[in-house]
Amino acid sequence: MSDEERDLSGRDAGRAPSNPPRHTRRLSDKILIAFHHACDQGDFEVAEELLRILEMMLTRRPVAPDVNRRKNMESLVAAHERLWLLRHPDSNES
């Protein structure tokens, strides 16, 4: 088999891969996980940027109806609250 018959991934050109890659999480879920990881690491600047990106993704006009919109918005609000509480630890005391 010549080099031209192989694509960049090394699979035979023209043949479907036997095991297509699986994406078990949505991109927004991965960004939310990265946000929480940044919070855990104390990197609030990165957490804030990830939260801004997540907010942009969730508030833009959806292409298809999103049955999880309410859950997504609740997660976004909870993330904002977590970041605020981490940045203002004294406000947590009553």
Salt bridges, closest charged atoms under 4 A:
ASP7 OD2 - ARG11 NH2 3.76
ASP12 OD1 - ARG6 NH1 3.38
ASP12 OD2 - ARG15 NH1 2.44
ASP29 OD1 - ARG26 NH2 2.91
ASP40 OD1 - ARG82 NH2 2.59
GLU48 OE1 - ARG87 NH1 3.09
GLU49 OE1 - ARG52 NH2 3.08
GLU55 OE1 - HIS80 NE2 3.20
GLU74 OE2 - ARG70 NE 3.20
